[in-house]
Amino acid sequence: MKSGKYVEDLRNKSEAELREELVAAKKELFNLRFQNATSQLDNTSRIRDVRRNIARIQTIMVEKANA
């Protein structure tokens, strides 16, 4: 399962690295939305994947903060 490996990698990162990853994912989501609005996006399912990755990153950040 691809997301399992991704989550494992996220868990091994520090708070600062997670923040950087979150910023990068949000920028990517913005660019994907922009491409979608201008009809340049071919793979619209990528928006869903990026949104879920953002949620995964935020969840792990909260888990680390509570630990």
CNS distance restraints for C-alpha pairs under 8 A (distance, minus, plus):
assign (resid   1 and name CA) (resid   5 and name CA) 7.04 0.50 0.50
assign (resid   2 and name CA) (resid   6 and name CA) 6.49 0.50 0.50
assign (resid   3 and name CA) (resid   7 and name CA) 6.06 0.50 0.50
assign (resid   4 and name CA) (resid   8 and name CA) 6.19 0.50 0.50
assign (resid   5 and name CA) (resid   9 and name CA) 6.23 0.50 0.50
assign (resid   6 and name CA) (resid  10 and name CA) 6.25 0.50 0.50
assign (resid   7 and name CA) (resid  11 and name CA) 6.17 0.50 0.50
assign (resid   7 and name CA) (resid  56 and name CA) 7.22 0.50 0.50
assign (resid   8 and name CA) (resid  12 and name CA) 6.58 0.50 0.50
assign (resid   9 and name CA) (resid  13 and name CA) 6.74 0.50 0.50
assign (resid  10 and name CA) (resid  18 and name CA) 7.08 0.50 0.50
assign (resid  10 and name CA) (resid  57 and name CA) 7.04 0.50 0.50
assign (resid  10 and name CA) (resid  60 and name CA) 7.40 0.50 0.50
assign (resid  11 and name CA) (resid  60 and name CA) 6.70 0.50 0.50
assign (resid  13 and name CA) (resid  17 and name CA) 5.85 0.50 0.50
assign (resid  13 and name CA) (resid  18 and name CA) 6.33 0.50 0.50
assign (resid  14 and name CA) (resid  18 and name CA) 6.19 0.50 0.50
assign (resid  15 and name CA) (resid  19 and name CA) 6.24 0.50 0.50
assign (resid  15 and name CA) (resid  61 and name CA) 6.95 0.50 0.50
assign (resid  15 and name CA) (resid  64 and name CA) 7.97 0.50 0.50
assign (resid  16 and name CA) (resid  20 and name CA) 6.30 0.50 0.50
assign (resid  17 and name CA) (resid  21 and name CA) 6.12 0.50 0.50
assign (resid  18 and name CA) (resid  22 and name CA) 6.07 0.50 0.50
assign (resid  18 and name CA) (resid  57 and name CA) 6.70 0.50 0.50
assign (resid  18 and name CA) (resid  61 and name CA) 7.09 0.50 0.50
assign (resid  19 and name CA) (resid  23 and name CA) 6.24 0.50 0.50
assign (resid  20 and name CA) (resid  24 and name CA) 6.20 0.50 0.50
assign (resid  21 and name CA) (resid  25 and name CA) 6.13 0.50 0.50
assign (resid  21 and name CA) (resid  57 and name CA) 7.71 0.50 0.50
assign (resid  22 and name CA) (resid  26 and name CA) 6.15 0.50 0.50
assign (resid  22 and name CA) (resid  54 and name CA) 6.22 0.50 0.50
assign (resid  22 and name CA) (resid  57 and name CA) 6.46 0.50 0.50
assign (resid  22 and name CA) (resid  58 and name CA) 7.64 0.50 0.50
assign (resid  23 and name CA) (resid  27 and name CA) 6.21 0.50 0.50
assign (resid  24 and name CA) (resid  28 and name CA) 6.18 0.50 0.50
assign (resid  25 and name CA) (resid  29 and name CA) 6.14 0.50 0.50
assign (resid  25 and name CA) (resid  50 and name CA) 6.52 0.50 0.50
assign (resid  25 and name CA) (resid  53 and name CA) 7.51 0.50 0.50
assign (resid  25 and name CA) (resid  54 and name CA) 6.33 0.50 0.50
assign (resid  26 and name CA) (resid  30 and name CA) 6.21 0.50 0.50
assign (resid  26 and name CA) (resid  54 and name CA) 7.23 0.50 0.50
assign (resid  27 and name CA) (resid  31 and name CA) 6.25 0.50 0.50
assign (resid  28 and name CA) (resid  32 and name CA) 6.11 0.50 0.50
assign (resid  28 and name CA) (resid  50 and name CA) 7.58 0.50 0.50
assign (resid  29 and name CA) (resid  33 and name CA) 6.11 0.50 0.50
assign (resid  29 and name CA) (resid  47 and name CA) 6.35 0.50 0.50
assign (resid  29 and name CA) (resid  50 and name CA) 6.27 0.50 0.50
assign (resid  29 and name CA) (resid  51 and name CA) 7.19 0.50 0.50
assign (resid  30 and name CA) (resid  34 and name CA) 6.15 0.50 0.50
assign (resid  31 and name CA) (resid  35 and name CA) 6.13 0.50 0.50
assign (resid  32 and name CA) (resid  36 and name CA) 6.07 0.50 0.50
assign (resid  32 and name CA) (resid  41 and name CA) 7.01 0.50 0.50
assign (resid  32 and name CA) (resid  46 and name CA) 7.85 0.50 0.50
assign (resid  32 and name CA) (resid  47 and name CA) 6.37 0.50 0.50
assign (resid  33 and name CA) (resid  37 and name CA) 6.14 0.50 0.50
assign (resid  33 and name CA) (resid  47 and name CA) 7.33 0.50 0.50
assign (resid  34 and name CA) (resid  38 and name CA) 6.38 0.50 0.50
assign (resid  35 and name CA) (resid  39 and name CA) 6.08 0.50 0.50
assign (resid  35 and name CA) (resid  40 and name CA) 4.94 0.50 0.50
assign (resid  35 and name CA) (resid  41 and name CA) 5.13 0.50 0.50
assign (resid  36 and name CA) (resid  40 and name CA) 5.90 0.50 0.50
assign (resid  36 and name CA) (resid  41 and name CA) 4.91 0.50 0.50
assign (resid  36 and name CA) (resid  44 and name CA) 7.36 0.50 0.50
assign (resid  44 and name CA) (resid  48 and name CA) 7.65 0.50 0.50
assign (resid  45 and name CA) (resid  49 and name CA) 6.53 0.50 0.50
assign (resid  46 and name CA) (resid  50 and name CA) 6.17 0.50 0.50
assign (resid  47 and name CA) (resid  51 and name CA) 6.21 0.50 0.50
assign (resid  48 and name CA) (resid  52 and name CA) 6.25 0.50 0.50
assign (resid  49 and name CA) (resid  53 and name CA) 6.20 0.50 0.50
assign (resid  50 and name CA) (resid  54 and name CA) 6.19 0.50 0.50
assign (resid  51 and name CA) (resid  55 and name CA) 6.40 0.50 0.50
assign (resid  52 and name CA) (resid  56 and name CA) 6.19 0.50 0.50
assign (resid  53 and name CA) (resid  57 and name CA) 6.16 0.50 0.50
assign (resid  54 and name CA) (resid  58 and name CA) 6.19 0.50 0.50
assign (resid  55 and name CA) (resid  59 and name CA) 6.06 0.50 0.50
assign (resid  56 and name CA) (resid  60 and name CA) 6.29 0.50 0.50
assign (resid  57 and name CA) (resid  61 and name CA) 6.21 0.50 0.50
assign (resid  58 and name CA) (resid  62 and name CA) 6.29 0.50 0.50
assign (resid  59 and name CA) (resid  63 and name CA) 6.22 0.50 0.50
assign (resid  60 and name CA) (resid  64 and name CA) 6.12 0.50 0.50
assign (resid  61 and name CA) (resid  65 and name CA) 6.17 0.50 0.50
assign (resid  62 and name CA) (resid  66 and name CA) 6.16 0.50 0.50
assign (resid  63 and name CA) (resid  67 and name CA) 6.16 0.50 0.50
